[in-house]
């Protein structure tokens, strides 16, 4: 079992940078698909570029995680509570992967190359495959809703640890 009381500095930086990025991506995504304003296209271009950045960050974050010890969960949590906490964390990682991948595949089958801040372009199919595009578009939307629910649960759990149980869980990430 780990004796560490706090997440390493790099893990804390990854955590808060990605929290800001993912919450902004979810908010921008939900806003842009419900608007017909001219800024909608600008947000969409930025959304795709930052989505690719999110994919790179989540890979770097997982690699970084394997090189650092993480604090153990409080001893007084039941085995079931520990299992649920760990399962929720791995599900978060899974969704953080699945969001950019489904977004990219949606664009790939729409034959629209994703431009990343003018630095490079991700390849796209030569012809539109409307059915596969629609499948990934639908998947991207459902995964986003699952991610919103899981992020809300994650924040509620962190606040519960801090204000009700008054343990070290939230402080270990600050
Ligand atoms: C962490 C990464 C990402 C998050 C959290 C995210 C989130 C979202 C959300 C919440 C929506 C609105 C879904 C709906 O209400 O139907 C959306 C739409 C969209 N996303 Fe993403 N996204 C991510 C990555 C990407 C990437 C990498 C791409 C493409 C390269 C992309 C392309 C799109 C497109 C094109 C739409 C608009 C779909 C439409 O209505 O035609 N997304 N995204």
Boltz pocket constraint, residues with backbone or C-beta under 6 A from the ligand:
constraints:
  - pocket:
      binder: B
      contacts: [[A, 22], [A, 25], [A, 26], [A, 27], [A, 28], [A, 29], [A, 30], [A, 33], [A, 44], [A, 47], [A, 48], [A, 49], [A, 50], [A, 51], [A, 52], [A, 54], [A, 55], [A, 96], [A, 99], [A, 100], [A, 101], [A, 103], [A, 104], [A, 106], [A, 107], [A, 114], [A, 137], [A, 140], [A, 141], [A, 144]]
      max_distance: 6.0
